[in-house]
Amino acid sequence: MTRKGCPEEYPISLKVNGYEIAVFQLTNQDLEDWAFGYLYSEGLIDRADDVVTVEFKEKTGTLEVSLCNNFDPEQMFSKKKHYTAGCGRGVTFFSMTDVKNFNKVHSDDTYSLTYLLKKRAEFAQNSPLYLETGGMHGACIILEDGSIEVREDIGRHNAVDKVIGHALRKRLHPERLVLLTTGRVSYEMLSKAARFGFAIIGSRTAATKQAIQLARFLNIEVVGYLRGKMATVYTSAGRINDDLNPPAAAEELLERGEAQQVLN
């Protein structure tokens, strides 16, 4: 495949009620979704209705957000900043201790690995910026009816914020959704999923040890290396049906049966 373009990134200043939070490296697409998602992920809003207006001023590269809640910039900036790992470097104000205080996730929905792999392939085919450049991250939510919503960005965290923002604005129920990402599932990525309430997060690559520990504590299912006909289930919340590999007990019975046939 010949790539025709290069990934693009822009320095965009996020201002909330007139206060500059930070300058982020972002792909100039779905910025309203990103604003909702980032503000929710960082605890600046609790619902979509907390946002009054979002306006992007392209000339100055400024994303201006007006909130109706009691946003206190001094309280926010008094928290220690944690810089996220990976491309499109961002900042989070939640520590691992903070994340452990999030509500644990409850969901009775179950999915097979075959289904998740099918949706991962569908996700890949519906990522136009990646197909064009080969250098983009993406995030995807699988809806209750099996349809998907995809968002892309130069940064994996930004892409996840964008799909969270979309889900928030559409008033979707997080426990009935599945989050897929092209990036590594680190603790701050897991914190975004936990804050919104996703019961399952899947990735085409690995999850970190810290993310897995948090996921187990918060009852979130994490699946990594969703590629081709393989996957790794890191957790045991009971929401994943491993239909790629027969249970060990069944294999043992099969082997015993074959051995008995030989003896007879």
BAFI-3210 file (N, C-alpha, C; in Angstrom, 3 decimals, decimal comma, padded with zeros to 6 digits):
// residues 264
n [1|2|3|4|5|6|7|8|9|10|11|12|13|14|15|16|17|18|19|20|21|22|23|24|25|26|27|28|29|30|31|32|33|34|35|36|37|38|39|40|41|42|43|44|45|46|47|48|49|50|51|52|53|54|55|56|57|58|59|60|61|62|63|64|65|66|67|68|69|70|71|72|73|74|75|76|77|78|79|80|81|82|83|84|85|86|87|88|89|90|91|92|93|94|95|96|97|98|99|100|101|102|103|104|105|106|107|108|109|110|111|112|113|114|115|116|117|118|119|120|121|122|123|124|125|126|127|128|129|130|131|132|133|134|135|136|137|138|139|140|141|142|143|144|145|146|147|148|149|150|151|152|153|154|155|156|157|158|159|160|161|162|163|164|165|166|167|168|169|170|171|172|173|174|175|176|177|178|179|180|181|182|183|184|185|186|187|188|189|190|191|192|193|194|195|196|197|198|199|200|201|202|203|204|205|206|207|208|209|210|211|212|213|214|215|216|217|218|219|220|221|222|223|224|225|226|227|228|229|230|231|232|233|234|235|236|237|238|239|240|241|242|243|244|245|246|247|248|249|250|251|252|253|254|255|256|257|258|259|260|261|262|263|264]
n.u [000,839|000,564|001,197|-000,341|-000,209|000,889|000,765|-000,978|-000,567|-001,563|-000,852|-003,013|-004,742|-006,462|-009,034|-010,876|-013,663|-012,288|-009,763|-006,586|-005,971|-004,016|-001,684|-002,281|-001,159|-002,865|-004,912|-006,613|-009,566|-012,860|-012,937|-014,731|-015,886|-013,555|-013,067|-015,281|-014,814|-012,207|-012,538|-014,426|-013,041|-011,051|-012,432|-013,536|-016,054|-019,226|-021,292|-022,795|-024,394|-023,128|-021,574|-021,727|-021,056|-018,944|-016,286|-014,226|-011,479|-009,966|-007,990|-006,363|-005,846|-007,276|-009,328|-012,216|-014,074|-017,094|-018,355|-021,098|-020,908|-019,308|-016,441|-013,208|-010,279|-007,955|-008,073|-007,871|-005,331|-003,761|-003,357|-001,113|000,529|000,409|002,241|001,317|002,263|003,779|002,819|001,626|001,701|000,162|-001,542|-002,546|-004,591|-005,175|-004,090|-002,850|-003,874|-006,109|-007,661|-008,309|-010,355|-012,531|-015,831|-016,625|-017,073|-020,075|-021,509|-023,424|-023,072|-021,699|-019,033|-017,660|-014,309|-013,962|-015,942|-015,025|-012,616|-013,569|-014,874|-012,691|-011,309|-013,175|-013,124|-010,506|-010,762|-012,355|-010,991|-010,061|-008,006|-005,788|-005,531|-004,857|-002,452|-000,966|000,011|-001,549|-003,412|-006,274|-009,599|-012,420|-015,875|-018,016|-021,348|-024,562|-026,130|-024,282|-023,107|-020,446|-018,486|-015,960|-013,028|-010,204|-006,754|-003,584|-002,566|-002,948|-004,344|-005,842|-007,549|-009,117|-010,351|-011,917|-013,856|-015,082|-016,132|-017,975|-019,742|-020,648|-021,981|-024,035|-025,461|-025,037|-025,061|-022,469|-021,785|-022,863|-021,342|-018,386|-014,992|-012,490|-009,061|-006,189|-003,871|-001,438|-002,590|-002,326|-001,967|-003,192|-004,780|-006,491|-007,698|-009,283|-011,181|-012,289|-013,327|-015,412|-016,892|-016,719|-017,069|-015,477|-012,328|-010,423|-007,415|-005,113|-002,581|-000,401|-001,188|-000,292|001,304|000,436|-001,990|-003,482|-003,654|-005,224|-007,509|-008,433|-009,029|-011,098|-012,988|-012,966|-012,780|-009,958|-008,555|-005,905|-003,670|-005,371|-005,480|-005,706|-006,225|-005,851|-005,603|-005,223|-006,401|-006,360|-007,604|-010,182|-013,024|-015,251|-016,595|-015,745|-015,801|-013,778|-013,512|-011,595|-009,749|-009,994|-011,311|-009,072|-009,834|-011,511|-009,701|-008,084|-009,896|-010,329|-007,797|-007,583|-009,617|-008,704|-006,444|-007,625|-008,904|-006,697|-005,700|-007,751]
n.v [-001,190|002,202|005,125|008,287|010,680|012,730|012,472|015,003|017,570|019,927|022,733|023,378|025,531|025,059|026,678|027,310|028,799|031,171|030,667|029,373|026,020|024,261|023,779|021,689|019,050|018,274|016,542|018,266|017,775|016,775|018,294|019,340|017,068|016,105|018,105|017,838|015,201|015,267|017,142|015,807|013,429|014,433|015,324|017,861|018,327|016,752|015,908|016,221|018,476|020,335|021,859|024,880|026,350|025,635|026,769|026,974|028,762|029,118|030,756|031,620|029,229|028,361|026,766|027,467|027,078|027,270|026,861|025,899|025,118|025,298|025,953|025,854|027,196|027,558|025,526|023,318|023,662|023,414|020,809|018,050|017,692|015,102|013,846|012,354|009,230|008,531|009,360|012,609|014,020|014,531|015,894|014,876|015,202|013,303|010,975|007,596|006,814|008,471|007,397|004,890|005,471|005,796|004,820|001,360|-000,764|-002,123|-004,643|-006,895|-007,745|-009,839|-010,842|-012,457|-013,426|-013,735|-012,059|-009,543|-009,391|-009,310|-006,832|-005,226|-005,455|-004,247|-001,694|-000,950|-000,768|001,406|003,741|006,382|008,392|007,029|005,103|006,744|007,969|006,289|006,884|007,450|007,385|005,651|005,443|003,585|002,994|000,337|000,035|-000,804|-001,986|-003,102|-001,465|000,895|003,665|005,776|007,586|009,610|010,542|012,226|011,543|008,859|009,115|011,390|010,504|008,640|010,359|011,736|009,826|009,316|011,818|012,005|009,895|010,873|013,217|012,128|010,875|008,156|004,868|003,873|001,332|-000,444|-000,386|-001,008|-000,234|000,317|000,606|001,772|002,130|001,597|000,367|002,193|003,319|005,851|005,783|003,734|004,989|006,907|005,293|004,118|006,293|007,098|004,762|002,420|-001,060|-002,852|-002,752|-002,823|-003,486|-003,198|-003,610|-003,829|-003,932|-002,094|-003,136|-001,651|-000,625|-002,968|-003,853|-001,778|-002,124|-004,642|-004,018|-002,196|-003,647|-003,916|-005,207|-006,125|-006,467|-007,401|-007,155|-007,592|-008,957|-010,219|-013,526|-013,688|-012,925|-011,457|-011,947|-010,057|-009,869|-011,044|-010,693|-011,971|-011,296|-011,969|-014,338|-016,855|-018,021|-018,727|-020,571|-023,920|-025,061|-026,200|-028,511|-029,773|-030,339|-032,182|-034,287|-034,952|-035,837|-038,065|-039,630|-040,184|-041,634|-043,868|-044,989|-045,891|-047,827|-049,650]
n.w [000,000|-000,859|000,822|000,774|002,066|004,886|008,464|010,300|012,734|015,199|017,281|019,818|021,871|024,837|026,358|029,247|030,438|030,041|031,101|030,400|029,964|028,883|026,149|023,501|021,373|018,584|016,198|013,742|013,867|014,677|017,042|018,908|020,026|021,230|023,167|024,931|025,754|026,902|028,994|030,518|031,139|032,765|034,926|034,978|034,063|034,658|033,150|029,882|029,780|031,349|029,766|028,094|025,720|022,889|021,082|018,304|017,401|014,626|013,518|015,630|016,794|019,030|021,363|022,767|025,652|027,378|030,593|032,696|035,254|038,534|037,881|039,083|038,576|040,150|042,052|040,387|039,148|041,315|041,699|041,179|038,074|035,657|033,144|030,124|028,609|025,431|021,987|020,838|023,244|026,366|029,241|032,482|035,387|037,206|039,533|040,104|042,540|042,733|040,654|041,632|043,304|041,703|040,628|040,685|037,849|036,574|034,697|032,761|030,229|027,699|025,491|022,632|021,731|019,026|017,990|018,894|017,508|014,906|014,939|015,480|013,062|011,383|012,438|011,729|008,965|008,749|009,274|008,043|008,093|009,055|007,041|004,977|005,760|007,440|009,915|012,165|015,244|016,552|017,951|018,990|019,504|020,196|019,585|021,106|019,125|017,489|015,632|014,840|016,076|015,061|015,903|015,139|015,747|016,159|018,586|020,896|023,307|022,830|020,789|022,172|024,011|022,196|021,296|023,702|024,241|022,132|022,833|025,271|024,531|023,059|024,967|025,606|027,085|029,012|030,099|028,341|026,137|024,124|024,244|021,902|021,018|019,189|020,468|023,134|026,265|028,879|032,330|032,468|030,222|030,898|033,031|031,800|030,525|032,789|034,223|032,530|032,442|030,917|030,366|029,064|027,521|024,625|022,763|019,993|020,722|023,601|027,180|030,091|033,182|035,388|034,442|034,144|036,788|037,878|036,343|037,185|039,823|039,468|038,147|035,339|032,085|030,207|027,061|025,043|022,162|019,916|017,070|013,817|014,241|016,930|020,442|023,694|026,860|029,629|032,071|034,377|034,506|033,625|031,288|028,803|026,277|025,457|022,546|020,791|021,602|022,591|025,746|028,314|029,645|027,824|025,810|027,127|027,512|024,869|024,119|025,818|024,840|022,266|022,955|024,174|022,012|020,577|022,344|022,222]
ca.u [000,000|001,297|000,575|-000,357|-000,109|001,575|-000,090|-000,916|-000,835|-001,637|-000,884|-004,314|-004,892|-007,782|-009,393|-012,138|-014,132|-011,261|-008,489|-005,908|-005,601|-002,736|-001,642|-002,248|-000,921|-004,082|-005,352|-007,674|-010,786|-013,707|-012,413|-015,786|-015,917|-012,368|-013,239|-016,197|-014,182|-011,090|-013,049|-015,055|-012,005|-010,273|-013,294|-013,978|-017,501|-019,819|-022,331|-022,717|-025,108|-022,252|-020,950|-022,647|-020,636|-017,598|-015,979|-012,843|-011,003|-008,898|-006,929|-005,452|-005,666|-007,805|-010,605|-012,783|-015,210|-017,790|-019,032|-022,090|-020,656|-018,383|-015,061|-012,249|-008,952|-006,923|-008,129|-007,377|-003,904|-003,045|-003,070|000,106|000,325|001,012|002,340|001,001|003,300|003,439|002,722|000,601|001,835|-000,821|-001,397|-003,708|-004,520|-005,563|-003,053|-003,368|-004,689|-007,397|-008,417|-008,822|-011,579|-013,632|-016,823|-016,374|-017,972|-020,956|-022,152|-023,648|-022,873|-020,545|-018,649|-016,676|-013,113|-014,192|-016,724|-014,165|-011,660|-014,325|-015,094|-011,375|-011,034|-014,093|-012,553|-009,328|-011,202|-013,106|-010,064|-009,551|-006,751|-004,723|-005,368|-004,232|-001,112|-000,242|000,622|-002,577|-004,065|-007,731|-010,400|-013,703|-016,833|-018,999|-022,642|-025,390|-026,644|-023,160|-022,487|-019,262|-018,142|-014,508|-012,391|-008,764|-005,928|-002,155|-002,305|-003,891|-005,210|-006,774|-008,556|-010,037|-011,164|-012,896|-015,003|-015,791|-016,915|-019,120|-020,687|-021,215|-022,922|-025,168|-026,086|-024,965|-024,803|-021,120|-021,666|-023,357|-020,438|-017,017|-014,001|-011,320|-008,043|-005,003|-002,704|-001,166|-003,473|-001,546|-002,857|-004,016|-005,798|-007,467|-008,439|-010,314|-012,236|-012,930|-014,085|-016,652|-017,651|-016,648|-016,851|-014,463|-011,445|-009,574|-006,366|-004,337|-001,263|-000,343|-001,607|000,770|001,013|-000,340|-003,342|-004,152|-003,967|-006,357|-008,676|-008,924|-009,602|-012,327|-013,868|-012,973|-012,135|-008,953|-008,112|-004,835|-003,190|-006,467|-004,933|-005,912|-006,979|-005,239|-005,961|-004,793|-007,316|-005,533|-008,412|-011,107|-014,301|-016,322|-017,338|-015,144|-015,882|-012,624|-013,889|-010,462|-009,019|-010,861|-010,921|-008,067|-010,506|-011,994|-008,528|-007,652|-010,840|-010,086|-006,566|-007,875|-010,450|-007,844|-005,580|-008,450|-009,118|-005,461|-005,611|-008,748]
ca.v [000,000|003,456|006,200|009,501|011,880|012,667|012,869|016,420|017,907|021,362|023,163|023,979|025,979|024,839|027,655|027,021|030,023|032,191|030,229|028,412|024,775|023,833|023,701|020,273|018,688|017,576|016,520|019,269|017,083|016,365|018,995|019,489|015,788|016,033|019,003|017,188|014,006|015,609|017,792|014,774|012,516|015,095|015,675|019,254|018,261|015,463|015,592|017,079|019,726|021,290|022,685|025,844|026,565|025,269|027,525|026,852|029,912|028,529|031,732|031,637|027,874|028,351|026,108|028,144|026,354|027,940|025,900|026,475|024,676|026,144|025,591|026,575|026,942|027,482|024,187|022,369|023,821|023,059|019,373|017,688|017,278|013,837|013,867|011,049|008,622|008,285|010,461|013,587|014,065|015,353|016,016|014,483|015,637|012,180|010,010|006,238|006,791|009,078|006,483|003,798|005,942|005,819|003,753|000,102|-000,938|-003,290|-004,942|-008,325|-008,032|-010,673|-010,806|-013,464|-012,870|-013,685|-010,848|-008,383|-009,362|-008,863|-005,396|-004,598|-005,370|-003,229|-000,439|-000,636|-000,403|002,659|004,722|006,997|009,117|006,029|004,500|007,746|008,368|005,232|007,401|007,968|006,518|005,691|004,850|003,151|002,407|-000,579|000,340|-001,956|-002,635|-003,631|-000,432|001,470|005,069|005,857|008,889|009,481|011,663|011,948|010,963|007,809|009,631|012,324|009,731|008,094|011,478|012,087|008,906|009,535|013,030|011,662|009,099|011,757|014,130|011,338|010,287|006,704|004,180|003,321|-000,085|-001,224|-000,114|-001,543|000,714|-000,245|001,606|001,268|002,401|000,862|000,696|002,585|003,616|007,023|005,366|002,981|005,926|007,519|004,292|003,923|007,510|007,094|003,591|001,296|-002,356|-003,582|-001,987|-003,699|-002,791|-004,023|-003,796|-004,326|-003,147|-002,058|-003,826|-000,755|-000,559|-004,236|-003,834|-000,882|-002,730|-005,696|-003,363|-001,494|-004,607|-003,635|-006,254|-005,605|-007,434|-006,836|-007,852|-007,986|-008,957|-011,442|-014,539|-013,820|-011,923|-011,763|-011,435|-009,794|-009,815|-012,172|-010,168|-012,841|-010,720|-012,409|-015,755|-017,220|-019,045|-018,981|-021,730|-024,819|-025,193|-027,231|-029,758|-030,406|-030,869|-033,377|-035,358|-035,356|-036,627|-039,339|-040,399|-040,678|-042,656|-045,054|-045,610|-046,577|-049,023|-050,627]
ca.w [000,000|-000,918|001,587|-000,029|002,876|006,180|009,595|010,648|014,131|015,413|018,686|020,088|023,250|025,419|027,374|029,926|031,122|029,902|031,641|029,540|030,640|028,316|024,691|023,144|019,976|018,174|014,810|013,618|013,455|015,807|018,219|019,912|020,736|022,091|024,314|025,874|026,298|027,784|030,203|031,340|031,617|033,801|036,041|034,942|033,891|035,017|032,157|028,705|030,040|032,031|028,727|027,482|024,332|022,458|019,871|017,858|016,638|013,820|013,268|016,783|017,307|020,394|021,590|023,928|026,217|028,478|031,459|033,602|036,629|039,298|037,557|039,906|038,002|041,186|042,641|039,391|038,930|042,538|041,618|040,465|036,688|035,243|031,691|029,567|027,788|024,035|021,040|021,149|024,706|027,043|030,691|033,262|036,779|038,040|039,882|040,231|043,762|042,371|039,799|042,469|043,960|040,745|040,824|039,984|036,702|036,629|033,422|032,528|028,812|027,370|024,083|022,251|021,121|017,579|017,721|019,086|016,394|013,730|015,084|015,359|011,627|010,859|012,930|010,905|007,617|008,841|009,837|006,816|008,264|009,135|005,722|004,119|006,190|008,148|011,134|013,058|016,210|016,480|019,017|018,449|020,433|019,625|020,176|021,458|017,919|016,722|014,802|015,466|015,884|015,052|015,930|014,926|016,176|016,227|019,908|021,282|024,359|022,193|020,063|023,170|024,486|021,159|021,299|024,967|024,036|021,274|023,626|026,287|023,885|022,591|026,162|025,507|028,354|028,850|030,449|027,206|025,025|024,177|023,760|021,226|020,726|018,498|021,293|024,362|027,383|030,047|033,461|032,194|029,253|031,678|033,869|030,955|030,367|034,092|034,552|031,764|032,850|029,976|031,009|028,297|026,650|023,831|022,020|019,071|021,319|024,979|028,344|031,092|034,440|036,238|033,890|034,443|038,221|038,061|035,714|038,086|041,002|039,085|037,479|033,907|031,283|029,278|026,055|024,234|020,961|019,040|015,709|013,055|014,974|018,258|021,447|025,048|027,875|030,794|033,286|034,539|034,995|033,151|030,162|027,552|025,936|024,639|021,576|019,901|022,108|023,356|027,156|028,576|030,024|026,595|025,122|027,845|027,207|023,498|024,098|026,464|023,918|021,192|023,554|024,398|020,702|020,227|023,165|021,783]
c.u [000,881|000,540|000,720|-000,148|000,679|000,600|000,092|-001,236|-000,749|-001,554|-002,185|-004,440|-006,321|-008,006|-010,775|-012,534|-013,047|-009,893|-007,867|-005,483|-004,219|-002,821|-001,408|-001,899|-002,074|-004,210|-006,602|-008,964|-011,540|-013,255|-013,476|-015,933|-014,740|-012,541|-014,151|-015,501|-013,058|-011,590|-013,735|-014,000|-011,216|-011,130|-013,746|-015,475|-017,969|-020,874|-022,197|-023,356|-024,277|-021,583|-022,000|-022,309|-019,224|-017,345|-014,502|-012,484|-009,753|-007,724|-005,912|-005,178|-006,151|-009,178|-011,173|-014,062|-015,792|-018,569|-020,039|-021,856|-019,620|-016,941|-014,094|-010,842|-007,859|-006,888|-007,556|-005,862|-003,086|-002,698|-001,772|-000,239|001,039|001,036|002,175|002,134|002,829|003,285|001,572|000,553|000,828|-000,561|-002,687|-003,502|-004,960|-004,365|-003,681|-004,247|-006,065|-008,272|-009,009|-010,097|-012,754|-014,601|-016,420|-017,458|-018,780|-021,655|-022,277|-023,429|-021,614|-020,296|-017,633|-015,458|-013,254|-014,950|-015,842|-013,138|-012,336|-014,526|-013,774|-011,007|-011,920|-013,606|-011,389|-009,724|-011,978|-012,293|-009,380|-008,229|-005,570|-004,466|-004,665|-002,769|-000,284|000,338|-000,357|-002,999|-005,575|-008,351|-011,787|-014,593|-017,787|-020,311|-023,450|-025,879|-025,535|-022,506|-021,312|-019,155|-016,628|-014,063|-010,883|-008,029|-004,464|-001,783|-003,363|-004,850|-006,262|-007,897|-009,582|-010,928|-012,251|-014,092|-015,786|-016,676|-018,138|-020,177|-021,390|-022,289|-024,178|-025,914|-026,125|-024,628|-023,466|-021,003|-022,163|-022,479|-019,113|-016,098|-012,829|-010,347|-006,886|-003,773|-002,574|-002,131|-002,599|-002,510|-003,741|-005,081|-006,899|-008,309|-009,539|-011,485|-013,015|-013,808|-015,422|-017,521|-017,688|-016,374|-015,737|-013,649|-010,511|-008,579|-005,669|-002,927|-001,406|-001,039|-000,468|000,326|000,138|-001,793|-004,130|-004,544|-005,177|-007,633|-009,273|-009,608|-010,963|-013,299|-014,047|-012,226|-011,176|-008,482|-007,055|-004,509|-004,333|-006,004|-005,217|-006,810|-006,379|-005,713|-005,447|-005,769|-006,521|-006,289|-009,401|-012,428|-015,494|-017,111|-016,830|-015,258|-014,738|-012,999|-012,782|-009,716|-009,967|-010,392|-009,957|-008,719|-010,985|-010,829|-008,066|-008,576|-010,622|-008,860|-006,809|-008,688|-009,633|-006,942|-006,366|-008,694|-007,900|-005,341|-006,582|-008,403]
c.v [001,250|004,536|007,505|010,771|011,660|013,045|014,357|016,608|019,418|021,667|023,921|024,283|025,746|025,856|027,328|028,230|031,097|031,805|029,175|027,187|024,317|023,959|022,238|020,114|017,798|017,530|017,386|018,654|016,630|017,017|019,194|018,208|015,691|016,892|018,382|016,007|014,317|016,221|016,785|013,853|013,106|015,594|017,125|019,360|016,865|015,011|016,575|018,440|020,744|022,240|023,587|026,041|026,027|025,994|027,381|028,039|029,485|029,476|031,742|030,245|027,717|027,684|026,661|027,456|027,172|026,902|026,615|026,045|025,580|025,696|026,490|026,296|026,811|026,100|023,156|022,445|023,541|021,577|019,141|017,227|015,956|013,827|012,461|010,556|008,529|009,552|011,398|013,845|015,028|015,391|015,580|014,924|014,529|011,273|008,619|006,111|007,385|008,093|005,331|004,184|006,080|004,678|002,499|-000,111|-002,217|-003,460|-006,451|-008,709|-008,869|-010,643|-011,909|-012,771|-012,784|-012,426|-009,605|-008,264|-008,890|-007,349|-004,626|-004,438|-004,314|-001,833|-000,005|-000,160|000,909|003,737|005,446|007,724|008,155|005,410|005,454|007,974|007,262|005,670|007,994|006,915|006,642|005,088|004,599|002,685|001,515|-000,337|-000,935|-002,704|-003,196|-002,634|000,184|002,968|005,177|007,319|008,684|010,733|011,238|011,286|009,952|008,290|010,574|011,587|009,140|009,195|011,838|011,131|009,013|010,779|012,790|010,917|009,946|012,655|013,405|010,647|008,761|006,102|003,447|001,836|-001,001|-001,051|-000,845|-000,488|-000,038|000,882|000,965|001,376|001,501|001,311|000,935|002,972|004,820|006,732|004,588|003,916|006,620|006,559|004,117|005,108|007,516|005,894|002,457|000,005|-003,151|-002,585|-002,955|-002,894|-003,752|-004,275|-004,128|-003,411|-003,181|-002,773|-002,969|-000,661|-001,820|-004,300|-002,945|-001,485|-003,816|-005,091|-002,743|-002,361|-004,286|-004,744|-005,606|-006,724|-006,764|-007,691|-008,412|-007,871|-010,288|-012,422|-014,764|-012,696|-012,402|-011,126|-011,300|-009,942|-010,978|-011,706|-010,965|-012,323|-011,187|-013,926|-016,077|-018,376|-019,302|-020,244|-022,622|-024,909|-026,354|-028,560|-030,508|-031,016|-032,163|-034,554|-035,883|-036,249|-038,006|-040,237|-041,000|-041,795|-043,945|-045,792|-046,431|-047,887|-050,084|-051,184]
c.w [000,000|-000,163|000,810|000,786|004,145|007,286|009,901|012,132|014,288|016,905|018,947|021,573|023,708|026,531|027,931|030,756|031,147|030,412|030,733|030,358|030,202|026,808|024,331|021,668|019,531|016,672|014,711|013,062|014,705|017,114|019,296|020,716|021,699|023,337|025,367|026,553|027,256|029,087|031,125|031,954|032,775|034,959|036,073|034,688|034,284|034,019|031,001|028,953|030,803|031,036|028,092|026,010|024,121|021,145|019,535|016,984|015,884|013,636|014,395|017,342|018,724|020,438|022,886|024,382|027,365|029,263|032,354|035,044|037,294|039,073|038,327|039,378|039,050|041,832|041,681|039,259|040,181|042,561|040,855|039,053|036,432|033,722|031,143|028,682|026,345|023,227|021,398|022,643|025,336|028,523|031,362|034,703|037,734|038,279|039,944|041,472|043,499|041,610|040,614|043,204|042,993|041,070|040,061|038,926|036,855|035,282|033,272|031,073|028,611|025,865|023,820|021,652|019,606|017,187|017,848|017,967|015,101|013,780|015,000|013,876|010,965|011,236|012,039|009,511|007,594|009,552|008,677|006,963|008,376|007,762|004,768|004,472|006,832|009,470|012,115|014,067|016,047|017,728|018,459|019,589|019,640|020,352|020,406|020,238|017,028|015,793|015,556|015,172|016,051|015,106|015,818|015,389|016,162|017,550|020,305|022,370|023,780|021,475|021,025|023,742|023,472|021,155|022,599|024,840|023,174|022,073|024,669|025,676|023,412|023,731|026,081|026,867|028,270|029,127|029,337|025,972|025,221|023,576|023,135|020,917|019,982|019,376|022,503|025,459|028,616|031,170|033,163|031,136|029,971|032,534|033,076|030,787|031,670|034,464|033,813|032,108|031,849|030,743|030,337|027,484|025,947|023,020|021,069|019,616|022,810|025,981|029,356|032,369|035,342|035,761|034,228|035,917|038,507|037,493|036,597|039,304|040,685|038,291|035,993|033,183|030,287|028,360|025,183|023,023|020,116|017,594|015,043|013,781|016,358|019,166|022,796|026,028|029,173|032,115|033,329|035,137|034,478|031,967|028,801|027,402|024,988|023,727|020,556|020,297|022,887|024,785|027,355|028,902|028,788|025,825|025,787|027,556|025,791|023,414|024,720|025,550|022,799|021,710|023,755|023,096|020,277|021,010|022,719|020,411]
res [m|t|r|k|g|c|p|e|e|y|p|i|s|l|k|v|n|g|y|e|i|a|v|f|q|l|t|n|q|d|l|e|d|w|a|f|g|y|l|y|s|e|g|l|i|d|r|a|d|d|v|v|t|v|e|f|k|e|k|t|g|t|l|e|v|s|l|c|n|n|f|d|p|e|q|m|f|s|k|k|k|h|y|t|a|g|c|g|r|g|v|t|f|f|s|m|t|d|v|k|n|f|n|k|v|h|s|d|d|t|y|s|l|t|y|l|l|k|k|r|a|e|f|a|q|n|s|p|l|y|l|e|t|g|g|m|h|g|a|c|i|i|l|e|d|g|s|i|e|v|r|e|d|i|g|r|h|n|a|v|d|k|v|i|g|h|a|l|r|k|r|l|h|p|e|r|l|v|l|l|t|t|g|r|v|s|y|e|m|l|s|k|a|a|r|f|g|f|a|i|i|g|s|r|t|a|a|t|k|q|a|i|q|l|a|r|f|l|n|i|e|v|v|g|y|l|r|g|k|m|a|t|v|y|t|s|a|g|r|i|n|d|d|l|n|p|p|a|a|a|e|e|l|l|e|r|g|e|a|q|q|v|l|n]
***
